[in-house]
């Protein structure tokens, strides 16, 4: 997981990781209904999703600052 996002590529990378994790959870649920394993994976997915939301707010904010600066310069 990316600690902070420098750009949208970092954000997209973490979104791909979350998507992969959710796919693994889905496979686990249907293959072996070990609720403890699934629960642990769901905790990881939740934490990653929360981190993505927090970090995406940062990158979106900085992208808007850059965009506004460029508009003012023109």
N, C-alpha and C positions, 0 to 999 in steps of 0.2 A: 504494500500500500504506500502510496505517496504521502509524505508528511505534510507538504504544502504544495499547492499548484503554482507553477511558474507560468503555465499556459494551458490551453485547452487540450493539448495532447496528453498531459498528465491526468486531467479529468477523464478523458476518454479511456485511458489505460485502466484506471480504477473502475470505471463502469464496465469494461470488458471482464475484469476480475470478478466483480459482483455477479455478472451474468453467468460466468462459468460456475461460480459457487452455487448459485441458485439451481443450475442444471444438475449439479452433483447431488444437491439435497433432494431434488425431484427423483433422481434415479435411486437414491438410497431408500426413499419412502416406499417405492414400489418393489425394490429387490428384497430388502431385509427390513422389516418394520422394527428396527432397534430404536426405540423412541429416544433413548439417551443420546445416541450418536446424532440423530436428526436434530435434537434439541441443541446440542453443542454447535452444530453447523449453523443453525438458525441464529444463535447468539452472535456468531462471527459475522454472518450476513447483516444482522441488524447494526452491529457496531460499524461495519464498513459503510453501510448506507448512511448512517449518521455522520461519519467522517466526510463522506463525499458531499453531503449537503452543506456542511460547515465550510469545507474547502472550496466548493464551487461558488459559494457566496463571495469568498475572497477573490477568486479569479474573475468572476463576473464584475465585481466592483472595480478591480484594477483595469479590466478591459474597457469599462465605461469611462474611466478616467483618461485612458489613452485616447479613446474615441473622441471625447469632449475636447481634449487638448488639440487634437488634429483639426477638429471643426473650428476651433477658435483661431488656429494658425491660418486657416484658409479664409 
